């Protein structure tokens, strides 16, 4: 059974950097698959942040591209998210998710999500 | 960037009824790139439909996806109490490569 688990600070100061990890079990980040980060502000809809392939190739949401870095650590089987220069607008539940693969362009496994609040 | 518009914003129905949720894209997209998710409070989204009409693993056959071009539909036949939730459509665009979600439809008990 594939499981994803996000972790990281729940509170980040404005202008600081948000850093999250997503530990993956039941699957390998070395396999041919894309892994993504999606966020959801409280009471609002879903916003795609970006994705990474096992080769390290990344794609980012153009609206966040200048501030986002997604990376993978195959030795730890985890992916990471860094978002710099955060403001209150970055307060959200952050999810990591696995692309289903097979050119299905959809996410079949999600972490439970972690709430990150940007506040001084 | 392709914009997805879901309607209605809120749908009030009773158990046993049929729900029809709409997702309209701002430009024509391949049905391969359209998916639907269900989200309940405090939970992560759950994949229901991919490729516009293929049910994900373990999804009951009362969930049906259809559509093409700019108009896509999720139909839930015979609503069960556990179906009341928020539903999102999602599409993948290749230029630039990115995913976009609709704003969601809340399906509530009447």
HADDOCK unambig.tbl for C-alpha pairs under 7 A between the chains (distance, minus, plus):
assign (segid A and resid 45 and name CA) (segid B and resid 103 and name CA) 5.45 0.50 0.50
assign (segid A and resid 45 and name CA) (segid B and resid 104 and name CA) 6.58 0.50 0.50
assign (segid A and resid 46 and name CA) (segid B and resid 101 and name CA) 6.21 0.50 0.50
assign (segid A and resid 47 and name CA) (segid B and resid 101 and name CA) 6.70 0.50 0.50
assign (segid A and resid 48 and name CA) (segid B and resid 99 and name CA) 5.99 0.50 0.50
assign (segid A and resid 48 and name CA) (segid B and resid 100 and name CA) 6.53 0.50 0.50
assign (segid A and resid 59 and name CA) (segid B and resid 97 and name CA) 6.44 0.50 0.50
assign (segid A and resid 60 and name CA) (segid B and resid 98 and name CA) 6.95 0.50 0.50
assign (segid A and resid 61 and name CA) (segid B and resid 98 and name CA) 6.19 0.50 0.50
assign (segid A and resid 104 and name CA) (segid B and resid 32 and name CA) 6.67 0.50 0.50
assign (segid A and resid 104 and name CA) (segid B and resid 33 and name CA) 6.96 0.50 0.50
assign (segid A and resid 104 and name CA) (segid B and resid 50 and name CA) 6.25 0.50 0.50
assign (segid A and resid 104 and name CA) (segid B and resid 51 and name CA) 6.14 0.50 0.50
assign (segid A and resid 105 and name CA) (segid B and resid 33 and name CA) 5.74 0.50 0.50
assign (segid A and resid 105 and name CA) (segid B and resid 92 and name CA) 6.41 0.50 0.50
assign (segid A and resid 106 and name CA) (segid B and resid 35 and name CA) 6.17 0.50 0.50
assign (segid A and resid 106 and name CA) (segid B and resid 50 and name CA) 6.23 0.50 0.50
assign (segid A and resid 107 and name CA) (segid B and resid 47 and name CA) 6.46 0.50 0.50
assign (segid A and resid 108 and name CA) (segid B and resid 47 and name CA) 5.59 0.50 0.50
assign (segid A and resid 110 and name CA) (segid B and resid 44 and name CA) 6.42 0.50 0.50
assign (segid A and resid 111 and name CA) (segid B and resid 44 and name CA) 6.93 0.50 0.50
assign (segid A and resid 112 and name CA) (segid B and resid 43 and name CA) 6.50 0.50 0.50
assign (segid A and resid 112 and name CA) (segid B and resid 44 and name CA) 5.56 0.50 0.50
assign (segid A and resid 113 and name CA) (segid B and resid 44 and name CA) 6.66 0.50 0.50
